[in-house]
Amino acid sequence: MLGAKIVIKRGGKDEAEKPFWISFADLMTALMVLFLVVMGVALLAVTKNVTEREKQEELHRQDIELILERFTEAAKRYDGIKIDKERRVIDFGDRARFAFGKSNLSVDQESVLRQFVPEILTLANDELGKRVLKRVVVEGYTDKKGSYLSNLNLSLQRSQRVLCTMFTNSGPNLLSNTQKLDVRSLFLVGGYSYNAGKDSDEESRRVEMRIEFLGIGEQRAGAGAASENFGECALR
């Protein structure tokens, strides 16, 4: 009995703590896995959103190319009218060119404009047009002779003259009241003086129609009141 060794176990505390440390390690592992899952889902969502946005942009670009091609096909039916796809502009060439310092158009020029504008309205009011076409801006230009402000006023008058041509009640190829309502809601007037001039003064004295397109998800503005009181042209 006196020679017996007494062995004192000191591992009780360690043994009691081991389950705690194992559970903590498992918890950290679980949190790491959860973090990776959340990050993966978030990354997938971002990637999906980017992919969807790119898809929408590509479809929108294709729609614009398609309607510009339809404008081109329509312009081919009229001598002298061309579509500049890069600038997105309807170029009337000699068919809407002005004399020096003047804002008047001949009867034949007015007739050509009233013939082509219904083509624009038809394309603007079909399913594709309503989806992508925002408005048409009538842009007047002058040559470089004269002052900037006087030419700015003249270019505005030339743009206004084109719209007055659409609303006139005399002459050939008159627009219907329904077409006039569409012109009023879709067309805007802009004056650019002698900016973006052509090679010659004669070519610079012109009017173009710039086609503007809606952004992705954008809606065309409503037509507003349907009053048919268009008034009289202020230009003489």
C-alpha positions as CSV (number, residue, x, y, z in Angstrom):
1,M,0.0,0.0,0.0
2,L,2.8,2.4,0.9
3,G,4.5,1.7,-2.5
4,A,1.5,2.4,-4.6
5,K,1.8,5.3,-7.0
6,I,-1.0,7.8,-7.1
7,V,-1.6,9.1,-10.6
8,I,-3.5,12.4,-10.9
9,K,-5.2,12.9,-14.2
10,R,-4.9,16.5,-15.5
11,G,-6.7,16.0,-18.7
12,G,-10.1,16.6,-17.4
13,K,-10.2,20.3,-18.3
14,D,-8.8,19.7,-21.8
15,E,-11.2,16.8,-22.4
16,A,-14.1,19.1,-21.4
17,E,-12.9,21.9,-23.7
18,K,-12.3,19.7,-26.8
19,P,-16.0,19.5,-27.8
20,F,-16.2,23.4,-27.6
21,W,-13.2,23.8,-29.9
22,I,-14.5,21.3,-32.4
23,S,-17.9,23.0,-32.5
24,F,-16.2,26.4,-33.0
25,A,-14.2,25.0,-35.9
26,D,-17.3,23.5,-37.5
27,L,-19.1,26.9,-37.0
28,M,-16.3,28.7,-38.8
29,T,-16.4,26.2,-41.6
30,A,-20.2,26.5,-42.0
31,L,-19.9,30.3,-42.0
32,M,-17.2,30.2,-44.7
33,V,-19.4,27.9,-46.8
34,L,-22.4,30.2,-46.3
35,F,-20.3,33.2,-47.3
36,L,-19.1,31.4,-50.5
37,V,-22.7,30.5,-51.3
38,V,-23.9,34.0,-50.8
39,M,-21.1,35.4,-52.9
40,G,-21.8,32.9,-55.6
41,V,-25.5,33.8,-55.7
42,A,-24.7,37.5,-55.8
43,L,-22.1,37.1,-58.5
44,L,-24.6,35.0,-60.5
45,A,-27.2,37.7,-60.2
46,V,-24.9,40.4,-61.3
47,T,-23.7,38.3,-64.2
48,K,-27.3,37.6,-65.2
49,N,-28.2,41.3,-65.0
50,V,-25.2,42.3,-67.1
51,T,-26.0,39.6,-69.7
52,E,-29.7,40.7,-69.8
53,R,-28.7,44.3,-70.3
54,E,-26.3,43.4,-73.1
55,K,-29.1,41.3,-74.7
56,Q,-31.5,44.3,-74.5
57,E,-28.8,46.6,-76.0
58,E,-28.2,44.3,-78.9
59,L,-31.9,43.9,-79.7
60,H,-32.3,47.7,-79.5
61,R,-29.4,48.2,-81.9
62,Q,-30.9,45.7,-84.3
63,D,-34.3,47.4,-84.1
64,I,-32.6,50.8,-85.0
65,E,-30.7,49.2,-87.9
66,L,-33.9,47.6,-89.2
67,I,-36.0,50.8,-89.1
68,L,-33.1,52.8,-90.8
69,E,-33.1,50.2,-93.5
70,R,-36.9,50.6,-93.9
71,F,-36.4,54.4,-94.2
72,T,-33.7,53.7,-96.9
73,E,-36.2,51.5,-98.8
74,A,-38.8,54.2,-98.6
75,A,-36.4,56.9,-99.8
76,K,-35.5,54.9,-102.9
77,R,-38.9,55.6,-104.2
78,Y,-38.2,59.3,-104.4
79,D,-35.5,60.8,-106.6
80,G,-32.9,62.8,-104.7
81,I,-33.8,61.7,-101.2
82,K,-31.3,59.7,-99.3
83,I,-30.8,58.3,-95.8
84,D,-27.5,58.8,-94.0
85,K,-27.5,55.8,-91.6
86,E,-24.3,57.0,-89.8
87,R,-25.8,60.4,-89.0
88,R,-29.3,59.1,-88.9
89,V,-30.5,61.9,-91.2
90,I,-33.0,62.2,-94.0
91,D,-31.2,64.2,-96.7
92,F,-33.5,65.8,-99.3
93,G,-30.6,67.1,-101.5
94,D,-31.9,69.4,-104.2
95,R,-35.5,68.5,-103.4
96,A,-35.3,70.9,-100.4
97,R,-32.7,73.4,-101.1
98,F,-33.1,77.2,-100.6
99,A,-32.0,80.3,-102.6
100,F,-29.5,82.6,-100.9
101,G,-31.0,84.5,-98.0
102,K,-34.4,82.9,-98.5
103,S,-36.6,80.5,-96.6
104,N,-39.2,79.9,-99.3
105,L,-39.7,76.6,-101.1
106,S,-41.1,76.1,-104.6
107,V,-44.5,74.4,-105.1
108,D,-42.7,71.3,-106.4
109,Q,-40.4,71.2,-103.4
110,E,-43.3,71.5,-101.0
111,S,-45.1,68.8,-102.8
112,V,-42.1,66.4,-102.5
113,L,-41.9,67.0,-98.8
114,R,-45.7,66.3,-98.3
115,Q,-45.2,63.1,-100.3
116,F,-42.4,61.8,-98.2
117,V,-43.6,62.8,-94.7
118,P,-46.4,60.3,-94.8
119,E,-43.8,57.6,-95.3
120,I,-42.1,58.8,-92.1
121,L,-45.4,58.7,-90.2
122,T,-46.2,55.2,-91.4
123,L,-42.9,53.9,-90.2
124,A,-43.2,55.8,-86.9
125,N,-46.6,54.4,-86.1
126,D,-46.0,50.7,-86.8
127,E,-45.0,48.4,-84.0
128,L,-41.2,48.8,-84.6
129,G,-41.5,52.6,-84.9
130,K,-43.4,52.9,-81.7
131,R,-40.7,50.8,-80.0
132,V,-37.7,52.8,-81.1
133,L,-38.5,56.1,-82.8
134,K,-38.6,59.1,-80.5
135,R,-39.0,62.1,-82.8
136,V,-37.9,63.8,-86.0
137,V,-36.0,67.1,-85.8
138,V,-36.3,69.4,-88.8
139,E,-32.9,71.1,-89.0
140,G,-32.3,74.2,-91.1
141,Y,-28.9,75.2,-92.4
142,T,-27.3,78.2,-94.2
143,D,-24.1,78.9,-96.0
144,K,-21.2,80.8,-94.3
145,K,-22.1,84.2,-95.7
146,G,-23.5,86.7,-93.2
147,S,-23.3,86.8,-89.4
148,Y,-23.9,83.9,-87.1
149,L,-27.1,85.3,-85.6
150,S,-28.7,86.3,-88.8
151,N,-28.0,82.9,-90.2
152,L,-29.3,81.3,-87.1
153,N,-32.6,83.1,-87.6
154,L,-32.7,82.2,-91.3
155,S,-32.0,78.5,-90.5
156,L,-34.9,78.5,-88.0
157,Q,-37.1,80.0,-90.6
158,R,-36.2,77.3,-93.1
159,S,-37.0,74.6,-90.6
160,Q,-40.3,76.3,-89.8
161,R,-41.1,76.6,-93.5
162,V,-40.9,72.8,-93.8
163,L,-43.4,72.3,-91.0
164,C,-45.6,75.1,-92.4
165,T,-45.6,73.1,-95.6
166,M,-47.0,70.1,-93.8
167,F,-50.0,72.2,-92.4
168,T,-50.9,74.2,-95.4
169,N,-54.4,73.9,-96.9
170,S,-53.5,74.6,-100.5
171,G,-51.3,72.9,-103.0
172,P,-50.8,69.2,-104.1
173,N,-50.5,66.2,-101.9
174,L,-52.0,67.8,-98.8
175,L,-51.8,65.9,-95.5
176,S,-55.0,64.8,-93.7
177,N,-55.9,66.1,-90.3
178,T,-54.8,62.8,-88.7
179,Q,-51.4,63.1,-90.4
180,K,-51.1,66.7,-89.3
181,L,-51.8,65.6,-85.7
182,D,-49.0,63.0,-86.0
183,V,-46.6,65.7,-87.4
184,R,-47.4,68.0,-84.5
185,S,-46.6,65.4,-81.9
186,L,-43.6,63.8,-83.7
187,F,-41.7,66.7,-85.3
188,L,-39.6,69.4,-83.8
189,V,-37.8,72.4,-85.3
190,G,-34.1,73.2,-84.9
191,G,-31.8,75.8,-86.4
192,Y,-28.1,75.3,-86.8
193,S,-26.9,78.4,-88.8
194,Y,-23.9,77.4,-90.9
195,N,-22.7,74.6,-88.7
196,A,-22.1,71.3,-90.4
197,G,-21.8,73.0,-93.8
198,K,-21.5,71.1,-97.1
199,D,-18.7,71.5,-99.7
200,S,-20.5,74.3,-101.5
201,D,-22.7,77.3,-100.4
202,E,-25.5,76.0,-102.5
203,E,-25.4,72.5,-100.8
204,S,-25.3,74.1,-97.4
205,R,-28.5,76.0,-97.8
206,R,-30.7,73.0,-97.0
207,V,-33.0,71.3,-94.6
208,E,-32.5,67.8,-93.1
209,M,-34.6,65.6,-90.9
210,R,-32.7,64.0,-88.0
211,I,-34.2,60.8,-86.7
212,E,-33.9,60.4,-82.9
213,F,-34.4,57.1,-81.1
214,L,-35.7,56.1,-77.7
215,G,-33.4,54.7,-75.1
216,I,-33.9,51.2,-73.7
217,G,-37.1,51.2,-71.7
218,E,-38.0,54.7,-72.7
219,Q,-41.5,55.5,-74.0
220,R,-42.5,58.0,-76.6
221,A,-44.2,61.0,-75.3
222,G,-48.0,61.1,-75.7
223,A,-49.6,63.1,-78.4
224,G,-51.4,65.4,-76.0
225,A,-54.7,67.2,-76.8
226,A,-56.2,66.2,-80.2
227,S,-57.3,69.7,-81.2
228,E,-57.2,70.3,-84.9
229,N,-56.7,74.0,-84.6
230,F,-53.3,74.2,-86.3
231,G,-53.3,77.9,-86.9
232,E,-51.7,79.8,-89.7
233,C,-48.0,79.9,-90.7
234,A,-46.3,83.1,-89.4
235,L,-43.9,83.1,-92.3
236,R,-44.7,85.0,-95.5
